[in-house]
Amino acid sequence: MKKAILGRKLGMTQIFNDERKVVPVTVVEAGPCVVVQKKTVEKDGYEAIQVAFGNIKEKLVNKPMKGHFDKSNISYKKLIKEFRLENVNEYEVGQEIKADVFEAGDKIDVSGISKGKGFQGTIKRWNAHRGPMSHGSKFHRAPGSMGASSYPSRTFKNMKSAGHMGHVKATVLNLEVVKVLPEKNLILIKGGIPGPNKGYVVIRNTIKA
């Protein structure tokens, strides 16, 4: 059965497993999420649920989203995602989805927005080689030739040059849930996940299991 939840990355720590070995884990505040809307085949052409997470002040919500939440009589939330689950009929508008939908041992995929690195050169962004570091070379960390000459007198698209690095959607596949603390809405995931601390993430069943 497909399962999914929204969460917020809190940071990393380590715990001891039953074999007394240290396991690095990422702590995620998962839920409680609220079902805002149910989509049906008759009305929308497919089945899905819209889930919202993270309280937000009313003044920070635009009019279309304010009306969307008011229609469902739900407090305003920061993040909305849509999940196509197999058991959509089991959910109702206003129902909460909590961290206990997952359990220890589950294999999951975690998606988020990776850390932004700003404008970076080719060495950091694409792992390019540097030039000689002697004084006379005058070529240390420059990008080098781009291949443009009298023909074609331009630089081709999609060349590995300097530019904006990071702050893109990233997914880490086939991670493992180490522990679930439903009373605190926490999920401990083995290893690292995308994004900075306090960044929002989406947790789903893995597609590779």
C-alpha positions, -999 to +999 in steps of 0.1 A: +000+000+000+013+034-009+020+059+019+031+095+019+035+124+043+050+159+045+076+169+070+103+193+080+139+184+084+152+192+119+188+180+117+210+150+121+220+130+152+230+094+160+214+066+179+224+031+190+206+001+174+198-032+190+233-045+181+248-015+200+261+000+168+260+037+161+235+047+133+235+082+118+200+094+114+181+125+102+153+137+124+121+147+105+091+164+120+065+144+100+030+158+102+004+161+115-008+167+079-044+176+071-064+164+040-076+196+023-093+181-008-102+147-023-101+144-061-123+118-078-125+102-112-160+116-118-150+152-111-113+154-118-105+124-140-082+108-114-081+099-077-058+118-053-058+137-020-044+171-013-024+173+019-013+204+038+014+209+064+029+237+085+008+264+101+011+299+087-004+333+096-035+345+077-017+376+064+008+355+045-019+336+026-031+349-008-068+351-016-071+319-038-054+298-012-074+314+016-106+305-002-093+270-007-087+265+030-119+283+041-140+260+018-126+229+037-128+248+071-091+241+077-065+264+093-040+280+069-010+259+060+023+267+043+028+236+021+003+217-001+011+185-020-010+160-039-006+123-035-021+096-058-027+068-033-044+035-038-067+039-008-080+074-014-115+064-004-103+058+032-095+095+036-119+123+043-114+161+042-101+173+075-086+140+085-051+141+099-021+120+087+005+114+113+040+100+116+027+066+126+017+058+090+053+046+087+071+021+109+106+010+116+121-009+087+101+008+060+120+017+028+113+053+017+122+080-008+127+115+005+124+146-018+133+181-009+150+213-022+188+209-020+210+235-003+217+266-024+254+273-030+250+306-049+271+314-080+300+289-083+328+283-107+335+252-128+358+236-103+333+234-074+302+231-096+314+205-121+345+191-105+367+205-133+405+204-131+425+235-122+456+248-140+492+249-127+495+269-095+529+284-104+532+322-108+540+322-145+510+302-157+484+329-150+458+301-153+447+287-120+409+283-116+397+297-149+371+278-169+393+274-200+383+273-236+346+271-245+353+261-281+341+293-296+362+307-326+355+322-360+332+292-364+306+289-350+314+322-332+292+313-302+291+292-271+269+261-273+241+256-249+243+234-218+281+236-215+295+229-180+304+265-171+301+286-140+266+295-127+240+290-100+246+258-080+221+240-058+185+249-047+169+224-070+146+195-063+165+164-052+154+129-042+173+103-022+161+068-029+157+037-008+164+051+027+153+032+058+131+043+087+150+035+118+125+047+144+091+064+147+081+086+177+044+092+170+038+111+203+063+137+191+055+134+153+091+124+146+106+100+121+143+090+123+157+082+089+190+064+084+215+086+065+212+121+051+183+137+031+182+167+008+179+203+020+189+225+049+176+222+085+140+235+087+135+227+050+104+209+039+105+174+026+082+148+011+084+112+023+070+083+002+073+046-002+103+037-022+098+029-059+127+004-059+117-020-032 
